[in-house]
Amino acid sequence: FSFQDNGWGVLLAQKLVRKCDVLNRGLSGYNTRWANIILPRLISKSSDAENTIAVTIFFGANDSALKDVNPNQHIPLKEYADNLKSMVRYLKSLGITEDKIILITPPPVYEPAWEKECIAKGDKLNRFNSATGEYAKTCVQAARDCGTEVLDLWTLMQKNNQDFSSYLSDGLHLSVVGNNFLAAQLWPLLEKKISALPILLPYWRDVDPLNPEKLSILEHAKH
């Protein structure tokens, strides 16, 4: 949902106008096992990889579903770690180095709200915040093992035992507040990667109105 109204992908795209495109490849309900399989379809050895400034890998909310209640999405903790590392290895094989990769842990689960959602669908509560926390820790360790950066969203949203329920729209998915929080926390990691990027094409006031043909898609100018 990162490209819905006020989604974190949209917020980042607004900041990166005229510098680079933000591509959303999020897939609702997917876990790392499925993502690992389809990753080569999403990013290939074409110019996609050559022109990549940064890649975020944001999984765990579905992997951490309880096995006995939601076996279709659940992924064992060790496999979750292995899948994350496999995705990083694949990206590196394309020439996307580890300094361009950012892992993001799942956010916390606000169980009272999510339980209502589950019951409304005829199900039991299928995620525990404590279990998701174990996946978050594993994500952090996987990032360390791979030498990538990591944004520990699960910990940051609960810092100083704060009430994190406002970050979530239904106890699981990010609310507008949560999307803003994620974008704000992620931006410093991205900003240093894109700080040297020029603005694409001259600012309109810098265009010679008598000789606009001088414009070229290869020209760059800063304003």
C-alpha positions in Angstrom: 0.0 0.0 0.0 3.0 2.3 -0.2 1.6 4.1 -3.3 -1.8 4.8 -1.8 -2.7 8.3 -0.6 0.0 9.4 1.8 1.8 6.1 1.5 5.5 6.1 2.3 6.4 5.4 -1.3 4.5 8.4 -2.5 6.2 10.6 0.2 9.6 9.5 -1.0 8.7 10.0 -4.6 7.7 13.6 -3.9 11.1 14.2 -2.3 12.9 12.7 -5.3 11.1 14.5 -8.1 13.6 15.4 -10.9 16.3 13.2 -9.4 15.1 9.6 -9.7 12.0 7.4 -10.0 10.6 5.4 -7.0 9.4 2.0 -8.1 7.0 0.1 -6.0 7.2 -3.7 -6.2 5.4 -4.5 -3.0 2.9 -7.5 -3.3 0.1 -7.7 -0.8 0.2 -10.8 1.4 3.6 -12.1 0.1 6.2 -13.6 2.3 10.0 -13.9 1.7 9.7 -17.4 0.2 7.5 -16.1 -2.6 9.4 -12.9 -2.9 12.7 -14.8 -3.3 11.2 -16.7 -6.2 9.9 -13.8 -8.1 12.7 -11.3 -7.4 14.5 -12.0 -10.8 11.3 -10.9 -12.5 11.2 -7.7 -10.6 14.8 -6.6 -11.0 16.9 -8.0 -13.9 20.4 -7.6 -15.3 19.1 -4.9 -17.6 19.4 -1.1 -17.0 17.2 -1.6 -14.0 20.2 -2.8 -12.0 22.7 -0.4 -13.6 20.7 2.7 -12.7 19.6 1.6 -9.2 20.5 4.0 -6.4 18.9 2.1 -3.5 16.7 -1.0 -2.9 14.6 -1.5 0.2 13.6 -5.0 1.3 10.6 -4.9 3.6 9.3 -8.3 4.7 8.3 -10.1 7.9 4.8 -9.1 8.7 3.5 -12.1 6.8 6.4 -14.4 7.5 5.7 -14.0 11.2 2.1 -15.2 11.0 1.4 -17.9 13.5 2.0 -21.4 12.0 -0.9 -23.1 13.6 -3.4 -20.4 12.7 -2.0 -19.1 9.4 0.2 -21.8 7.9 -0.1 -20.4 4.3 1.8 -17.2 5.0 4.0 -18.4 7.9 7.7 -18.9 7.2 10.1 -20.4 9.8 12.5 -18.0 11.4 15.6 -19.6 9.9 14.2 -19.7 6.4 13.1 -16.0 6.8 16.7 -15.1 7.5 18.0 -17.3 4.6 15.5 -15.8 2.2 16.6 -12.2 3.1 20.2 -13.2 2.6 19.4 -14.9 -0.7 17.7 -11.7 -2.0 20.7 -9.6 -1.0 23.0 -12.1 -2.7 20.9 -11.9 -5.9 21.0 -8.1 -5.9 24.7 -8.2 -5.4 25.1 -10.6 -8.4 23.5 -7.8 -10.5 26.0 -5.3 -9.3 23.8 -3.7 -6.7 26.3 -3.5 -3.9 25.4 -3.9 -0.2 25.8 -0.2 0.5 22.7 0.4 -1.8 20.5 -2.2 0.0 18.4 -1.4 3.1 16.5 -4.0 5.0 13.4 -2.9 6.9 12.0 -4.9 9.8 8.3 -5.5 10.1 6.4 -3.0 12.2 4.9 -4.1 15.5 1.5 -5.6 15.7 -1.2 -4.0 17.7 -3.0 -7.1 18.7 -6.4 -5.7 20.0 -7.1 -4.0 16.7 -5.8 -6.8 14.5 -7.8 -9.4 16.5 -11.0 -7.6 15.6 -10.0 -7.7 11.9 -9.3 -11.5 12.2 -12.6 -12.2 14.0 -14.6 -10.2 11.4 -13.2 -12.6 8.8 -14.1 -15.6 10.9 -10.5 -16.3 12.0 -8.5 -16.3 15.2 -5.8 -13.7 16.0 -3.0 -14.9 13.7 -0.1 -12.7 14.7 1.5 -11.8 18.0 3.7 -8.8 18.5 6.2 -10.8 20.4 6.6 -13.2 17.5 6.9 -10.4 15.0 9.6 -9.0 17.3 11.7 -12.2 16.8 11.5 -11.7 13.1 12.5 -8.1 13.4 15.6 -9.2 15.4 16.4 -11.8 12.8 16.1 -9.1 10.1 18.6 -6.9 11.9 21.0 -9.8 12.3 20.6 -10.7 8.6 21.5 -7.1 7.6 24.6 -7.3 9.8 25.6 -10.6 8.3 25.2 -9.2 4.7 26.8 -5.8 5.4 23.6 -3.8 4.5 21.9 -1.0 6.3 18.8 -1.8 8.3 15.8 0.2 9.6 14.5 -1.5 12.7 10.9 -0.3 12.4 9.6 -2.7 15.1 11.9 -1.2 17.7 11.6 2.4 16.7 7.8 2.4 16.8 7.9 1.1 20.3 10.8 3.3 21.6 10.4 4.3 25.2 7.3 2.1 25.5 5.2 4.6 23.5 1.7 3.8 22.3 2.3 2.6 18.7 -1.3 1.9 17.8 -1.6 5.2 15.9 1.1 4.0 13.4 -1.3 1.2 12.3 -4.6 1.4 10.4 -5.9 -1.9 11.5 -3.3 -3.2 13.9 -1.1 -4.6 11.1 -0.9 -2.3 8.1 0.6 1.2 8.3 -1.8 4.2 8.9 -1.1 7.7 7.5 0.8 8.4 10.7 2.8 5.2 10.3 3.6 5.9 6.6 4.9 9.3 7.5 7.0 7.8 10.3 8.5 5.2 8.0 9.3 7.8 5.3 10.9 10.1 7.9 13.0 7.4 9.4 14.1 6.0 6.0 14.9 9.4 4.4 18.2 9.9 6.2 19.5 6.6 4.9 18.4 7.4 1.4 19.4 11.0 1.3 23.1 10.2 1.6 22.8 7.8 -1.3 21.1 10.4 -3.6 22.7 13.6 -2.4 25.1 13.7 -5.3 22.4 13.2 -7.9 21.9 16.2 -10.2 18.5 17.6 -11.0 17.3 16.1 -14.3 17.2 18.8 -17.0 17.5 22.5 -16.4 15.1 24.5 -14.3 12.6 26.2 -16.6 13.9 29.7 -15.8 17.3 28.5 -17.0 16.1 27.4 -20.4 16.9 29.8 -23.2 13.4 30.6 -24.7 15.0 31.6 -28.0 17.0 28.4 -28.3 15.0 25.6 -26.5 16.5 23.1 -28.9 19.6 23.2 -26.8 17.8 21.0 -24.3 18.9 17.4 -24.1 17.9 14.6 -21.9 21.5 14.2 -21.1 21.8 17.7 -19.8 21.8 18.3 -16.0 21.6 21.5 -14.1 21.2 22.4 -10.5 18.9 25.1 -9.3 
